[in-house]
Amino acid sequence: MKLTQIVTACTLASAAAFAQAAPIWQDFSITGLYGEDYAFPGAGDNNKQSTATFEYTAKLKYGDFFAFADRTHNDSGNATYFEASPRLSLGAVTGQKLELGPVKDVLLAGTWEGNSANYPGSDFNNYLYGVGVDLAIPYFQYAQVNLYRANNDGNTPDDYQLTLVYGVPFKLGSEDFLVDGFLDWSTAEKNGHASELNWTTQWKWNAGKHISPDTRLYLGIEHSVWNNKYAVKDNNENNVSALVKYHF
């Protein structure tokens, strides 16, 4: 089966899940970030950047869906980067419990990632497809592993990507905290395409509970370690950004 057919099938399956039932739960949030140690090829690793991030996530009867868009401003200009990631639960579709040890479910996973910027050479659309598993790990609110084959745009070689996603809530006294984030690792390929590792974690305190019990207004930091950023050898980033995040 061709890549376009796989992506289309995954998209249609996700759309059907949305059409057949309302989300079991859903969440929308807006995040503001500001940091001064972002890395860009040819510009070093001490660049300032502000980012507004819009996120949506939903649990569906037959899977889940996550999407976000980053609107960034830095010394190079403005850019909009987005990802849309539907996953189809094989356990829900077949009616079988696909559980083994820490594995709670097995899913077909897809991602469409794109970028649009006002500086040359930065526009692309990449399509990823593969398989994922949901994990049950003590103290974790959620944990998942996804393995993708990436069909990359333009002159960027196709590669493989491993993505880990996690969230760990905890309390200190009466205060609520959440540590969540992701780790992306991709393979090295031909034409100077270096292997990337992007480990981004948000450390957040829920200040909103002091406004009302149901308010989720987080203050904290985002720590990003990105080796060979954009698959450029030795273009490394180690950045801490101030963070404000509000869930509607």
C-alpha positions as CSV (number, residue, x, y, z in Angstrom):
1,M,0.0,0.0,0.0
2,K,1.4,3.5,-0.9
3,L,2.1,6.0,1.7
4,T,-0.7,8.3,0.5
5,Q,-3.2,5.5,0.8
6,I,-2.0,4.8,4.4
7,V,-2.2,8.4,5.4
8,T,-5.6,8.8,3.8
9,A,-6.9,5.7,5.5
10,C,-5.7,6.8,8.9
11,T,-7.2,10.3,8.4
12,L,-10.6,8.9,7.3
13,A,-10.7,6.5,10.2
14,S,-10.0,9.4,12.6
15,A,-12.7,11.5,10.9
16,A,-15.2,8.6,11.2
17,A,-14.4,8.3,14.9
18,F,-15.2,12.1,15.3
19,A,-18.4,11.7,13.3
20,Q,-19.8,8.7,15.2
21,A,-19.4,10.0,18.7
22,A,-18.5,13.1,20.6
23,P,-15.1,13.0,22.3
24,I,-15.0,11.2,25.6
25,W,-13.0,14.2,26.9
26,Q,-11.2,17.0,25.2
27,D,-8.8,19.9,26.2
28,F,-7.8,23.1,24.6
29,S,-4.9,25.3,25.9
30,I,-2.8,28.3,25.0
31,T,0.9,28.6,26.0
32,G,3.2,31.6,26.0
33,L,7.0,30.9,25.9
34,Y,10.1,33.2,25.9
35,G,13.7,32.0,25.8
36,E,17.1,33.4,24.8
37,D,19.2,30.3,24.0
38,Y,17.5,28.9,20.8
39,A,19.8,27.5,18.2
40,F,19.6,28.2,14.4
41,P,21.9,27.1,11.7
42,G,24.5,29.7,11.0
43,A,23.2,31.9,13.8
44,G,24.7,30.2,16.9
45,D,22.8,29.1,20.0
46,N,22.0,32.4,21.8
47,N,19.0,33.5,19.9
48,K,15.9,35.0,21.5
49,Q,12.5,33.6,20.6
50,S,8.9,34.1,21.7
51,T,6.2,31.5,21.0
52,A,2.5,31.3,21.2
53,T,1.3,27.6,21.2
54,F,-2.3,26.5,20.6
55,E,-3.0,22.9,21.6
56,Y,-6.0,20.6,21.3
57,T,-6.2,17.0,22.5
58,A,-9.2,14.6,22.6
59,K,-9.9,11.0,23.7
60,L,-12.2,9.3,21.2
61,K,-14.2,6.0,21.2
62,Y,-11.8,4.6,18.6
63,G,-8.6,6.3,19.4
64,D,-7.3,9.8,20.2
65,F,-6.3,13.0,18.5
66,F,-3.6,15.7,19.3
67,A,-2.8,18.9,17.4
68,F,-0.9,22.0,18.0
69,A,0.4,25.1,16.3
70,D,3.4,27.2,17.2
71,R,3.5,30.9,16.2
72,T,7.1,32.0,16.7
73,H,9.0,35.2,16.4
74,N,12.8,35.4,16.5
75,D,15.7,37.2,14.8
76,S,15.1,35.3,11.6
77,G,11.5,36.4,11.3
78,N,8.1,34.8,11.9
79,A,7.0,31.2,11.4
80,T,4.0,28.9,12.0
81,Y,4.7,25.3,12.7
82,F,1.9,22.7,13.3
83,E,1.4,19.0,13.9
84,A,-1.8,17.0,13.7
85,S,-1.6,13.4,15.1
86,P,-4.6,11.0,14.9
87,R,-4.2,7.5,16.3
88,L,-6.6,4.6,15.8
89,S,-7.0,2.1,18.6
90,L,-6.8,-1.5,17.4
91,G,-8.2,-2.7,20.7
92,A,-11.3,-0.5,20.3
93,V,-11.8,-1.4,16.6
94,T,-11.5,-5.2,17.2
95,G,-13.2,-5.2,20.6
96,Q,-10.2,-7.1,22.0
97,K,-8.0,-6.2,24.9
98,L,-4.5,-5.8,23.5
99,E,-2.8,-5.7,26.8
100,L,0.6,-7.3,27.8
101,G,2.6,-6.2,30.8
102,P,2.7,-2.4,30.8
103,V,1.1,-2.2,27.3
104,K,-2.5,-1.0,27.5
105,D,-3.3,-0.7,23.8
106,V,-1.8,-0.8,20.3
107,L,-2.7,1.9,17.8
108,L,-2.1,2.9,14.3
109,A,-0.4,6.3,14.4
110,G,0.0,9.2,11.9
111,T,1.3,12.7,12.0
112,W,1.1,15.6,9.5
113,E,3.7,18.3,10.3
114,G,4.1,21.5,8.4
115,N,5.9,24.8,8.6
116,S,5.3,28.2,6.9
117,A,7.8,31.1,7.4
118,N,8.6,34.5,6.0
119,Y,12.2,33.5,5.4
120,P,13.3,31.3,2.5
121,G,13.9,27.5,2.7
122,S,11.7,26.9,5.7
123,D,8.3,25.8,4.2
124,F,7.6,22.0,4.3
125,N,5.0,19.3,4.8
126,N,6.0,16.0,6.2
127,Y,3.8,12.9,6.7
128,L,4.6,10.2,9.3
129,Y,2.9,6.9,9.7
130,G,3.5,3.9,12.0
131,V,2.4,2.2,15.2
132,G,2.0,3.3,18.8
133,V,1.5,1.8,22.2
134,D,-0.1,3.2,25.3
135,L,1.7,2.3,28.5
136,A,0.6,1.9,32.2
137,I,3.5,3.1,34.3
138,P,3.2,3.8,38.1
139,Y,2.9,7.6,38.9
140,F,2.5,8.5,35.2
141,Q,-0.8,10.1,34.2
142,Y,-0.1,8.9,30.6
143,A,2.8,7.5,28.6
144,Q,3.0,6.4,25.0
145,V,5.5,5.3,22.5
146,N,5.1,5.8,18.7
147,L,7.4,4.5,16.0
148,Y,7.1,6.3,12.6
149,R,8.3,6.1,9.0
150,A,8.6,9.8,7.9
151,N,7.9,10.8,4.3
152,N,9.7,14.1,4.3
153,D,9.2,17.1,2.0
154,G,11.5,18.4,-0.6
155,N,15.2,17.5,-0.5
156,T,15.1,16.1,3.1
157,P,15.7,12.4,3.1
158,D,13.0,10.1,4.5
159,D,13.8,8.7,7.9
160,Y,12.5,6.8,10.9
161,Q,11.3,8.6,14.1
162,L,10.7,7.3,17.7
163,T,8.5,9.5,19.8
164,L,7.9,9.2,23.6
165,V,5.2,11.2,25.3
166,Y,4.6,11.4,29.0
167,G,3.0,13.2,31.9
168,V,3.7,13.0,35.6
169,P,1.5,14.9,38.1
170,F,2.7,15.3,41.7
171,K,2.0,17.4,44.8
172,L,4.2,19.3,47.2
173,G,2.1,20.0,50.2
174,S,-1.2,21.4,48.9
175,E,0.3,22.6,45.6
176,D,-0.3,20.8,42.3
177,F,2.6,20.3,39.8
178,L,2.8,18.6,36.4
179,V,5.9,17.5,34.5
180,D,5.1,16.6,30.9
181,G,6.8,16.5,27.5
182,F,8.1,14.4,24.7
183,L,11.3,12.9,23.2
184,D,11.8,12.6,19.5
185,W,14.7,10.7,18.1
186,S,15.2,10.3,14.3
187,T,17.7,8.3,12.3
188,A,20.6,9.6,10.3
189,E,20.2,9.4,6.5
190,K,22.2,10.3,3.4
191,N,23.1,13.8,2.1
192,G,24.3,15.0,5.5
193,H,21.0,14.4,7.3
194,A,22.1,13.9,10.9
195,S,20.3,11.9,13.6
196,E,18.3,14.3,15.8
197,L,17.3,14.1,19.4
198,N,14.7,16.6,20.8
199,W,13.8,16.2,24.5
200,T,11.4,18.9,25.6
201,T,9.9,19.0,29.1
202,Q,7.6,21.4,30.8
203,W,7.8,21.8,34.6
204,K,4.6,23.5,35.7
205,W,2.9,24.7,38.9
206,N,-0.9,25.1,38.8
207,A,-1.4,28.6,40.2
208,G,-5.0,28.6,38.9
209,K,-6.3,26.6,41.8
210,H,-5.8,29.7,44.0
211,I,-8.2,31.5,41.7
212,S,-10.9,28.7,41.7
213,P,-10.8,24.9,42.1
214,D,-11.3,24.2,38.4
215,T,-9.0,26.9,37.0
216,R,-5.8,25.4,35.4
217,L,-3.4,28.3,34.9
218,Y,0.2,27.0,34.9
219,L,3.4,28.9,35.5
220,G,6.8,27.3,35.0
221,I,9.6,26.6,32.5
222,E,10.1,24.6,29.4
223,H,13.5,22.9,29.0
224,S,14.5,21.9,25.5
225,V,17.6,19.8,24.7
226,W,17.8,19.4,20.9
227,N,20.9,17.8,19.4
228,N,21.6,18.2,15.7
229,K,18.5,20.5,15.4
230,Y,16.9,20.4,12.0
231,A,19.1,17.4,11.2
232,V,22.1,19.8,11.0
233,K,25.2,18.2,12.5
234,D,26.4,20.0,15.7
235,N,23.6,22.5,15.6
236,N,22.7,21.9,19.3
237,E,20.2,23.6,21.6
238,N,20.0,23.6,25.4
239,N,17.3,26.2,26.2
240,V,15.2,27.1,29.2
241,S,12.1,29.2,28.4
242,A,9.7,31.0,30.8
243,L,6.2,29.5,30.4
244,V,2.6,30.5,31.0
245,K,-0.2,28.0,30.1
246,Y,-3.9,28.2,30.4
247,H,-6.4,25.4,29.8
248,F,-10.0,26.3,28.8
